Amino acid sequence: MRSAPDFATACQPGKFGLAGGGLTVGRSGIEQVSDDYPGEAPWPLVGGRLRRVFVDVSGEAFADLAREAAAVFSRQ
């Protein structure tokens, strides 16, 4: 077995993903929003129909940069 080569990298504190994470509609992803969800993820919407979905982005954007940085550094 060979070791991986050593090299220096810069920290990338931004959020990105290859799977297109973000808003999901009609399905709950990895983390449930309630402990009442039965079984394992993912939890699809069952027995209902989404007729409309509204996303209001008119408010002022807010980013808790200190919290985001702490989360990034905790994964380093």
N, CA, C and O atoms as a MOPAC input file, in Angstrom:
PM7 MOZYME 1SCF
protein

 N      0.84600 1    -1.17400 1     0.00000 1
 C      0.00000 1     0.00000 1     0.00000 1
 C      0.89200 1     1.23700 1     0.00000 1
 O      1.84300 1     1.32900 1     0.77600 1
 N      0.57300 1     2.18800 1    -0.88100 1
 C      1.35500 1     3.42100 1    -0.95000 1
 C      0.60900 1     4.55400 1    -0.25700 1
 O     -0.62100 1     4.57100 1    -0.22000 1
 N      1.35800 1     5.49100 1     0.28500 1
 C      0.77100 1     6.67900 1     0.90300 1
 C      0.39200 1     7.68500 1    -0.17000 1
 O      1.01000 1     7.74400 1    -1.23300 1
 N     -0.62100 1     8.46600 1     0.12100 1
 C     -0.99200 1     9.55600 1    -0.78500 1
 C      0.07500 1    10.63800 1    -0.70300 1
 O      0.67500 1    10.82300 1     0.35600 1
 N      0.32600 1    11.35800 1    -1.79300 1
 C      1.34500 1    12.41500 1    -1.76400 1
 C      0.93100 1    13.55100 1    -0.83600 1
 O     -0.25400 1    13.84900 1    -0.68700 1
 N      1.92800 1    14.17700 1    -0.21500 1
 C      1.68400 1    15.33700 1     0.64100 1
 C      1.68200 1    16.59900 1    -0.20700 1
 O      2.54300 1    16.77400 1    -1.06900 1
 N      0.73300 1    17.46200 1     0.03000 1
 C      0.72100 1    18.75900 1    -0.63700 1
 C     -0.10500 1    19.72700 1     0.19800 1
 O     -0.99000 1    19.32700 1     0.95400 1
 N      0.20600 1    21.00800 1     0.04300 1
 C     -0.49300 1    22.04500 1     0.79900 1
 C     -1.77300 1    22.43600 1     0.06700 1
 O     -1.79400 1    22.53000 1    -1.16100 1
 N     -2.82000 1    22.66000 1     0.82100 1
 C     -4.07400 1    23.13000 1     0.23800 1
 C     -4.57700 1    24.32800 1     1.03200 1
 O     -4.26900 1    24.47800 1     2.21400 1
 N     -5.34000 1    25.16400 1     0.38000 1
 C     -5.94100 1    26.31000 1     1.05400 1
 C     -7.31300 1    25.90700 1     1.58400 1
 O     -7.99800 1    25.07400 1     0.99000 1
 N     -7.70000 1    26.49500 1     2.68700 1
 C     -9.02800 1    26.24200 1     3.23800 1
 C    -10.06800 1    26.90400 1     2.34000 1
 O     -9.88800 1    28.04800 1     1.92300 1
 N    -11.13800 1    26.20600 1     2.04600 1
 C    -12.23100 1    26.74600 1     1.23300 1
 C    -13.45000 1    26.83800 1     2.14100 1
 O    -14.19400 1    25.86500 1     2.26700 1
 N    -13.67300 1    28.00300 1     2.78600 1
 C    -14.77000 1    28.08800 1     3.74500 1
 C    -16.15400 1    28.25400 1     3.12100 1
 O    -17.14500 1    28.32600 1     3.84700 1
 N    -16.24200 1    28.31400 1     1.81100 1
 C    -17.54000 1    28.46600 1     1.15400 1
 C    -18.32200 1    27.16600 1     1.15500 1
 O    -17.77200 1    26.09300 1     1.40600 1
 N    -19.59900 1    27.27400 1     0.87100 1
 C    -20.44900 1    26.08700 1     0.80500 1
 C    -20.61600 1    25.67800 1    -0.64400 1
 O    -20.94300 1    26.50800 1    -1.49300 1
 N    -20.39900 1    24.43700 1    -0.92700 1
 C    -20.59900 1    23.92500 1    -2.27800 1
 C    -20.89800 1    22.44700 1    -2.18100 1
 O    -20.65000 1    21.82500 1    -1.14700 1
 N    -21.42400 1    21.88400 1    -3.23800 1
 C    -21.71300 1    20.45900 1    -3.24400 1
 C    -21.87000 1    19.95300 1    -4.65500 1
 O    -22.28400 1    20.69600 1    -5.54500 1
 N    -21.54800 1    18.71100 1    -4.86300 1
 C    -21.66500 1    18.10200 1    -6.17800 1
 C    -23.06800 1    17.57900 1    -6.44500 1
 O    -23.43000 1    17.34200 1    -7.59800 1
 N    -23.85900 1    17.39800 1    -5.40000 1
 C    -25.17600 1    16.79000 1    -5.56300 1
 C    -26.30100 1    17.81100 1    -5.67300 1
 O    -27.46600 1    17.42400 1    -5.76000 1
 N    -25.98700 1    19.09300 1    -5.67200 1
 C    -27.03300 1    20.10200 1    -5.79600 1
 C    -27.91100 1    20.20600 1    -4.56900 1
 O    -29.13200 1    20.31500 1    -4.68600 1
 N    -27.30700 1    20.17500 1    -3.39300 1
 C    -28.07700 1    20.28300 1    -2.16300 1
 C    -28.84100 1    21.58900 1    -2.09900 1
 O    -28.53600 1    22.52400 1    -2.84000 1
 N    -29.78800 1    21.66100 1    -1.26100 1
 C    -30.57400 1    22.87000 1    -1.12700 1
 C    -32.01900 1    22.55300 1    -0.83300 1
 O    -32.31800 1    21.64300 1    -0.06000 1
 N    -32.90300 1    23.28800 1    -1.43800 1
 C    -34.32800 1    23.15400 1    -1.19600 1
 C    -34.87100 1    21.86300 1    -1.79000 1
 O    -34.61300 1    21.55000 1    -2.95200 1
 N    -35.61500 1    21.12300 1    -0.99700 1
 C    -36.30700 1    19.93900 1    -1.49900 1
 C    -37.79300 1    20.11700 1    -1.24200 1
 O    -38.18500 1    20.65000 1    -0.20400 1
 N    -38.60800 1    19.68300 1    -2.16100 1
 C    -40.05700 1    19.81500 1    -2.03900 1
 C    -40.67200 1    18.43400 1    -2.19800 1
 O    -40.43500 1    17.75400 1    -3.19700 1
 N    -41.45900 1    18.02300 1    -1.21800 1
 C    -42.12600 1    16.73200 1    -1.29100 1
 C    -41.28400 1    15.56600 1    -0.82700 1
 O    -41.69300 1    14.41300 1    -0.96300 1
 N    -40.12700 1    15.84300 1    -0.28900 1
 C    -39.24000 1    14.78400 1     0.19300 1
 C    -38.34800 1    15.38200 1     1.26500 1
 O    -37.83400 1    16.49000 1     1.11200 1
 N    -38.16900 1    14.65300 1     2.33400 1
 C    -37.24300 1    15.07300 1     3.36900 1
 C    -35.96500 1    14.27700 1     3.18500 1
 O    -36.00000 1    13.05500 1     3.04400 1
 N    -34.85300 1    14.96200 1     3.18800 1
 C    -33.57500 1    14.32700 1     2.89300 1
 C    -32.98800 1    13.53700 1     4.04100 1
 O    -33.67400 1    12.73200 1     4.67100 1
 N    -31.74300 1    13.76500 1     4.30400 1
 C    -30.99100 1    13.00000 1     5.29500 1
 C    -31.50500 1    13.24200 1     6.71600 1
 O    -31.65900 1    12.29600 1     7.48800 1
 N    -31.76800 1    14.49900 1     7.06100 1
 C    -32.19000 1    14.82200 1     8.41700 1
 C    -33.69100 1    15.04800 1     8.47000 1
 O    -34.23100 1    15.83900 1     7.69600 1
 N    -34.35800 1    14.36500 1     9.36600 1
 C    -35.79100 1    14.56000 1     9.50300 1
 C    -36.06400 1    15.87200 1    10.24000 1
 O    -35.24200 1    16.33400 1    11.03200 1
 N    -37.20700 1    16.45300 1     9.97300 1
 C    -37.60000 1    17.68300 1    10.65300 1
 C    -38.33300 1    17.38100 1    11.95200 1
 O    -38.63800 1    18.29200 1    12.72200 1
 N    -38.61500 1    16.11400 1    12.19800 1
 C    -39.30300 1    15.68300 1    13.41000 1
 C    -38.81400 1    14.28700 1    13.78100 1
 O    -38.50700 1    13.47500 1    12.90800 1
 N    -38.74500 1    14.02000 1    15.06800 1
 C    -38.36500 1    12.67800 1    15.52300 1
 C    -39.47900 1    11.66200 1    15.28000 1
 O    -39.27800 1    10.46500 1    15.48500 1
 N    -40.65000 1    12.12500 1    14.84600 1
 C    -41.78500 1    11.23600 1    14.58200 1
 C    -41.67900 1    10.51100 1    13.24700 1
 O    -42.49000 1     9.62500 1    12.97600 1
 N    -40.71000 1    10.85300 1    12.40500 1
 C    -40.56900 1    10.18200 1    11.10900 1
 C    -40.19200 1     8.71800 1    11.34400 1
 O    -39.23900 1     8.44400 1    12.07300 1
 N    -40.91700 1     7.77700 1    10.74200 1
 C    -40.57600 1     6.36100 1    10.92600 1
 C    -39.49500 1     5.91500 1     9.94300 1
 O    -39.33300 1     6.50300 1     8.87400 1
 N    -38.76600 1     4.88100 1    10.31400 1
 C    -37.83400 1     4.25600 1     9.37700 1
 C    -36.61700 1     5.09800 1     9.04800 1
 O    -36.20000 1     5.96000 1     9.82200 1
 N    -36.05600 1     4.82400 1     7.87500 1
 C    -34.80600 1     5.44100 1     7.43700 1
 C    -35.05000 1     6.45900 1     6.32600 1
 O    -36.06700 1     6.40400 1     5.63400 1
 N    -34.10900 1     7.38500 1     6.16200 1
 C    -34.16700 1     8.39200 1     5.08900 1
 C    -34.00100 1     7.71900 1     3.74400 1
 O    -33.39400 1     6.64900 1     3.69100 1
 N    -34.50000 1     8.27400 1     2.65500 1
 C    -35.28100 1     9.51300 1     2.58200 1
 C    -36.75400 1     9.24700 1     2.84700 1
 O    -37.23200 1     8.12000 1     2.72300 1
 N    -37.45300 1    10.29200 1     3.21100 1
 C    -38.87200 1    10.18100 1     3.52200 1
 C    -39.68400 1    10.90100 1     2.44700 1
 O    -39.81900 1    12.12300 1     2.50200 1
 N    -40.22700 1    10.17000 1     1.47200 1
 C    -41.01500 1    10.82300 1     0.42000 1
 C    -42.39300 1    11.23700 1     0.94000 1
 O    -42.90700 1    10.66600 1     1.90200 1
 N    -42.97100 1    12.22600 1     0.29200 1
 C    -44.33900 1    12.62600 1     0.60200 1
 C    -45.27800 1    11.50500 1     0.16900 1
 O    -45.28800 1    11.11300 1    -0.99800 1
 N    -46.06300 1    10.99400 1     1.10700 1
 C    -46.96500 1     9.88100 1     0.82200 1
 C    -48.38200 1    10.29300 1     1.22400 1
 O    -48.59500 1    10.84700 1     2.30200 1
 N    -49.33900 1    10.01800 1     0.34800 1
 C    -50.73200 1    10.27800 1     0.67800 1
 C    -51.13100 1    11.73300 1     0.58900 1
 O    -52.11100 1    12.14100 1     1.21200 1
 N    -50.40600 1    12.51500 1    -0.16100 1
 C    -50.74500 1    13.93000 1    -0.30400 1
 C    -50.31100 1    14.44400 1    -1.66100 1
 O    -49.65700 1    13.74000 1    -2.43000 1
 N    -50.67900 1    15.67400 1    -1.94100 1
 C    -50.30500 1    16.28400 1    -3.21800 1
 C    -49.91300 1    17.73600 1    -2.96100 1
 O    -50.62800 1    18.46700 1    -2.27500 1
 N    -48.79900 1    18.14000 1    -3.50300 1
 C    -48.39400 1    19.54000 1    -3.44200 1
 C    -49.02500 1    20.25100 1    -4.63100 1
 O    -48.69400 1    19.96400 1    -5.78200 1
 N    -49.91600 1    21.16000 1    -4.35700 1
 C    -50.55900 1    21.90000 1    -5.44900 1
 C    -49.79500 1    23.17600 1    -5.76800 1
 O    -49.73600 1    23.58600 1    -6.92700 1
 N    -49.21800 1    23.79800 1    -4.77400 1
 C    -48.43500 1    25.01500 1    -4.97100 1
 C    -47.30000 1    25.04900 1    -3.95900 1
 O    -47.41300 1    24.53400 1    -2.84600 1
 N    -46.22300 1    25.66000 1    -4.37100 1
 C    -45.09300 1    25.90100 1    -3.47700 1
 C    -44.66400 1    27.34300 1    -3.69000 1
 O    -44.39000 1    27.75000 1    -4.81900 1
 N    -44.60300 1    28.10700 1    -2.62800 1
 C    -44.17400 1    29.49700 1    -2.70800 1
 C    -42.84200 1    29.65000 1    -1.98500 1
 O    -42.66300 1    29.15100 1    -0.87400 1
 N    -41.92900 1    30.33300 1    -2.62000 1
 C    -40.64200 1    30.64800 1    -2.00500 1
 C    -40.50500 1    32.16100 1    -2.03000 1
 O    -40.40900 1    32.75700 1    -3.10300 1
 N    -40.49400 1    32.78300 1    -0.87000 1
 C    -40.40500 1    34.23700 1    -0.76800 1
 C    -38.96900 1    34.61600 1    -0.44800 1
 O    -38.47400 1    34.32800 1     0.64200 1
 N    -38.31000 1    35.25100 1    -1.37800 1
 C    -36.92100 1    35.68500 1    -1.17300 1
 C    -36.82800 1    37.20600 1    -1.17700 1
 O    -35.77300 1    37.76700 1    -1.47300 1
 N    -37.92800 1    37.87000 1    -0.85100 1
 C    -37.96600 1    39.32500 1    -0.92300 1
 C    -37.30300 1    40.00900 1     0.27100 1
 O    -36.97400 1    41.19300 1     0.19900 1
 N    -37.10800 1    39.29100 1     1.34500 1
 C    -36.51300 1    39.89700 1     2.53200 1
 C    -35.02100 1    40.14500 1     2.36800 1
 O    -34.40700 1    39.72300 1     1.38800 1
 N    -34.45800 1    40.83300 1     3.34300 1
 C    -33.02300 1    41.11900 1     3.31800 1
 C    -32.25300 1    39.84000 1     3.65100 1
 O    -32.59000 1    39.12100 1     4.59200 1
 N    -31.23100 1    39.57900 1     2.87300 1
 C    -30.41900 1    38.37400 1     3.08300 1
 C    -29.66100 1    38.48200 1     4.40000 1
 O    -29.21500 1    39.56200 1     4.78800 1
 N    -29.52000 1    37.35100 1     5.07800 1
 C    -28.77400 1    37.31300 1     6.32900 1
 C    -27.85400 1    36.10600 1     6.30700 1
 O    -28.27200 1    34.99100 1     5.99600 1
 N    -26.62600 1    36.34400 1     6.63500 1
 C    -25.65800 1    35.25400 1     6.74000 1
 C    -24.92500 1    35.40100 1     8.06600 1
 O    -24.35800 1    36.45600 1     8.34900 1
 N    -24.93200 1    34.36400 1     8.87100 1
 C    -24.19400 1    34.34700 1    10.13000 1
 C    -22.80500 1    33.81700 1     9.80900 1
 O    -22.53500 1    32.62200 1     9.92900 1
 N    -21.92400 1    34.73200 1     9.39600 1
 C    -20.59900 1    34.33000 1     8.92000 1
 C    -19.77200 1    33.65200 1    10.00700 1
 O    -19.02500 1    32.71600 1     9.72200 1
 N    -19.89700 1    34.11200 1    11.23700 1
 C    -19.13200 1    33.48800 1    12.32200 1
 C    -19.57400 1    32.04400 1    12.52200 1
 O    -18.74000 1    31.16100 1    12.72000 1
 N    -20.87100 1    31.80200 1    12.47200 1
 C    -21.38000 1    30.43300 1    12.63800 1
 C    -20.96600 1    29.55000 1    11.46300 1
 O    -20.57500 1    28.40000 1    11.66000 1
 N    -21.04900 1    30.08200 1    10.23900 1
 C    -20.64000 1    29.31100 1     9.07000 1
 C    -19.15100 1    28.97600 1     9.12300 1
 O    -18.75400 1    27.85600 1     8.80200 1
 N    -18.32700 1    29.94300 1     9.52600 1
 C    -16.88500 1    29.69500 1     9.62800 1
 C    -16.59100 1    28.63900 1    10.68800 1
 O    -15.74800 1    27.76600 1    10.47700 1
 N    -17.27900 1    28.71300 1    11.82500 1
 C    -17.07400 1    27.71400 1    12.88000 1
 C    -17.44400 1    26.32400 1    12.38100 1
 O    -16.75700 1    25.35100 1    12.69200 1
 N    -18.52000 1    26.22000 1    11.61200 1
 C    -18.93100 1    24.92100 1    11.07100 1
 C    -17.89400 1    24.38200 1    10.09400 1
 O    -17.58500 1    23.19100 1    10.10500 1
 N    -17.36000 1    25.25500 1     9.25300 1
 C    -16.34600 1    24.82700 1     8.28000 1
 C    -15.09400 1    24.34800 1     8.99800 1
 O    -14.55700 1    23.28900 1     8.67600 1
 N    -14.62600 1    25.12700 1     9.97200 1
 C    -13.39600 1    24.74900 1    10.66700 1
 C    -13.58000 1    23.49100 1    11.51500 1
 O    -12.61400 1    22.76700 1    11.75700 1
 N    -14.79700 1    23.22200 1    11.96500 1
 C    -15.02000 1    22.00500 1    12.74500 1
 C    -14.88400 1    20.75800 1    11.87800 1
 O    -14.63200 1    19.66900 1    12.39400 1
 N    -15.04800 1    20.91000 1    10.56200 1
 C    -14.91700 1    19.77500 1     9.64800 1
 C    -13.50000 1    19.61800 1     9.11200 1
 O    -13.20500 1    18.62300 1     8.44900 1
 N    -12.62500 1    20.56900 1     9.37900 1
 C    -11.25500 1    20.51000 1     8.85200 1
 C    -10.42100 1    19.51900 1     9.63200 1
 O     -9.24200 1    19.33400 1     9.33200 1

